């Protein structure tokens, strides 16, 4: 079996002024975007027309607009709505899977469900870190998957794979399904009510169901450890 490829970043937020690549998301957009329904019907998916450049460590979360399992449009602002002030520094663990309700993807998704529901590391960081799943499944398929497996987190639908999944480098080669992967994105606000800065600190495209949560958790642990060391110094 092919091993997942993972790249680590030694530096943490904030990077130097010359090297920082930040997505600017105003705090005011958090409230409006969450409840807004798009004009197109639910059979189409809003997209930000992403460029061909694939995401790598150090990049900011690109702008996007995708529907979740409830047919609500989600964006970077809504996914990071829990980073509400300067005291909260956390992020999003984003994972992709090929097809909802298939054995491997069910195992992968349920591992995140159990990791959040039990006395696990991610559970201990509740309020700072959020889990989000994404695939090319339809909104309806995502909703059925979430309800059946009692998944307590958001599932994004990128049905054509040409939105966020394309930017993440997790779909391609003529395939219509997403590549099983995970990404860890951190975010912080430098001032109260200020704009949000995001940065990918871990990118792993191509992984096994049983390794996805474990590897993502290790990246979060390493980041939290470095943040703790900074506070002590």
C-alpha positions in Angstrom: 0.0 0.0 0.0 1.2 3.5 -0.7 2.1 5.5 2.2 0.6 8.9 2.8 2.8 11.9 2.1 2.8 14.5 4.8 4.7 17.8 5.0 5.4 19.5 8.3 6.0 23.2 8.9 8.4 24.2 11.6 7.2 27.7 12.0 3.8 28.6 13.4 1.5 31.6 13.1 2.2 34.4 12.7 4.8 34.0 9.9 7.1 36.9 8.9 5.6 39.8 7.2 7.4 39.0 3.9 6.4 35.3 3.8 2.8 35.4 5.2 0.1 34.3 2.9 -3.2 35.1 4.6 -6.8 34.8 3.7 -8.6 37.9 5.0 -12.0 37.0 6.3 -13.8 39.8 8.2 -15.6 38.8 11.4 -18.8 40.4 10.1 -19.0 37.9 7.2 -19.2 35.1 9.7 -22.8 35.9 10.6 -24.2 36.6 7.2 -22.6 33.8 5.3 -23.8 31.0 7.6 -27.5 31.6 7.0 -27.4 32.7 3.4 -28.9 30.5 0.7 -27.6 30.8 -2.8 -29.8 31.7 -5.7 -29.1 28.5 -7.8 -31.1 25.3 -7.1 -29.6 22.7 -4.8 -28.6 20.6 -7.8 -25.8 23.1 -8.5 -22.8 23.9 -6.3 -21.4 27.5 -5.8 -17.8 27.8 -6.5 -15.1 30.4 -6.3 -13.5 29.4 -9.6 -10.2 28.3 -8.0 -6.9 28.6 -9.8 -4.9 25.5 -10.8 -2.3 26.0 -8.0 -2.5 23.3 -5.4 -2.4 24.0 -1.7 0.8 23.4 0.2 2.0 24.0 3.8 2.2 27.8 4.5 -0.7 28.7 2.2 -3.9 30.3 3.4 -7.3 28.7 3.0 -8.6 29.8 -0.3 -12.0 31.4 -0.6 -14.8 29.0 -1.5 -18.5 28.5 -1.3 -19.9 24.9 -0.9 -23.1 23.5 0.4 -23.1 21.3 3.4 -25.4 18.4 4.3 -28.2 20.8 5.2 -27.9 22.6 1.9 -26.5 25.7 3.7 -23.6 27.5 2.0 -20.4 27.3 3.9 -17.2 29.3 3.5 -13.9 29.9 5.2 -15.6 32.5 7.4 -18.3 30.1 8.6 -15.9 27.2 9.2 -13.7 29.4 11.3 -16.5 31.1 13.2 -15.3 29.5 16.4 -12.1 31.6 16.2 -14.0 34.6 17.5 -11.4 36.6 19.3 -7.6 37.0 19.9 -7.7 34.6 22.9 -8.7 31.6 20.7 -6.0 30.1 18.4 -7.1 26.9 16.9 -8.3 25.7 13.5 -10.0 23.1 11.3 -9.1 19.5 10.7 -10.4 18.9 7.2 -10.6 15.4 5.7 -11.8 14.1 2.3 -13.2 10.7 1.4 -14.0 9.0 -1.9 -17.7 8.0 -1.4 -20.1 8.4 1.5 -21.6 5.2 3.0 -18.9 2.9 1.6 -17.0 0.7 4.1 -13.7 2.5 4.1 -15.2 6.0 4.2 -17.6 5.0 6.9 -14.7 3.7 9.0 -12.8 7.0 8.4 -15.7 9.3 9.2 -16.7 7.3 12.3 -13.1 7.5 13.6 -13.5 11.3 13.7 -16.9 11.0 15.2 -15.6 8.8 18.0 -12.5 11.0 18.4 -14.8 13.9 19.1 -17.2 12.0 21.3 -14.8 10.2 23.6 -12.1 11.5 26.0 -9.7 12.0 23.2 -7.2 14.7 22.4 -9.5 16.5 20.0 -12.3 16.3 22.5 -10.1 18.1 25.0 -9.6 20.9 22.5 -13.3 21.4 21.9 -13.9 25.1 21.1 -10.5 25.5 19.5 -10.6 22.8 16.8 -13.3 21.8 14.4 -13.6 18.7 12.2 -15.0 19.0 8.7 -15.5 16.3 6.0 -15.6 16.9 2.2 -16.3 14.7 -0.8 -17.9 14.8 -4.2 -21.1 13.3 -2.9 -24.3 15.2 -3.3 -25.9 17.2 -0.5 -28.6 14.5 -0.2 -25.9 11.7 0.1 -24.0 13.7 2.7 -27.1 14.2 4.7 -28.0 10.5 4.7 -24.4 9.6 5.6 -24.3 12.1 8.5 -27.7 11.0 9.9 -27.1 7.3 9.6 -23.7 7.4 11.2 -24.6 10.1 13.7 -21.7 12.3 12.6 -21.5 15.4 14.7 -19.7 17.6 12.3 -20.1 19.4 8.9 -19.9 17.5 5.6 -19.2 19.6 2.5 -20.4 18.7 -1.0 -18.1 19.5 -3.9 -20.0 17.4 -6.5 -17.9 18.1 -9.5 -14.6 18.2 -7.6 -13.7 21.5 -9.3 -14.1 23.7 -6.2 -12.2 23.4 -3.0 -11.1 19.8 -3.7 -9.3 20.8 -6.8 -7.4 23.5 -5.0 -6.5 20.9 -2.3 -5.1 18.6 -5.0 -7.4 15.8 -3.8 -9.2 15.1 -7.0 -8.0 14.6 -10.6 -6.7 12.2 -13.1 -10.1 11.8 -14.6 -11.5 10.5 -11.3 -14.8 11.9 -10.1 -14.2 11.0 -6.5 -12.0 12.7 -3.9 -8.7 11.2 -2.8 -8.7 10.2 0.8 -6.6 12.9 2.6 -6.5 15.3 5.5 -5.4 18.9 6.1 -4.8 20.9 9.3 -5.5 24.6 9.0 -4.9 27.1 11.8 -6.5 30.5 12.3 -6.2 33.5 14.6 -7.4 37.1 14.9 -4.7 39.6 15.8 -7.2 42.0 17.2 -10.7 41.9 18.7 -13.2 41.8 15.9 -10.4 41.8 13.4 -9.8 39.9 10.2 -9.0 36.2 10.3 -5.6 34.8 9.2 -5.4 31.2 8.2 -2.5 28.9 7.3 -2.1 25.2 6.4 0.3 23.5 8.7 -0.2 19.9 7.6 -1.1 18.6 4.1 -1.4 14.8 3.5 -3.0 13.8 0.2 -3.4 10.0 -0.1 -3.9 8.2 3.2 -5.5 5.0 4.6 -8.8 5.2 6.6 -7.2 4.0 9.8 -4.4 6.5 9.6 -6.3 9.6 8.7 -7.4 10.7 12.2 -4.1 9.5 13.9 -1.9 11.5 11.6 -4.1 14.6 11.7 -4.2 14.5 15.5 -0.4 14.2 15.7 -0.2 17.4 13.6 -2.6 19.2 16.0 -0.6 17.9 19.0 2.7 19.2 17.6 1.2 22.6 16.9 -0.4 22.8 20.4 2.9 21.8 22.0 4.8 24.6 20.1 2.2 27.1 21.1 2.6 26.1 24.8 6.3 26.4 24.6 6.0 29.9 23.1 3.8 31.0 26.1 6.3 29.6 28.6 9.3 31.3 27.0 
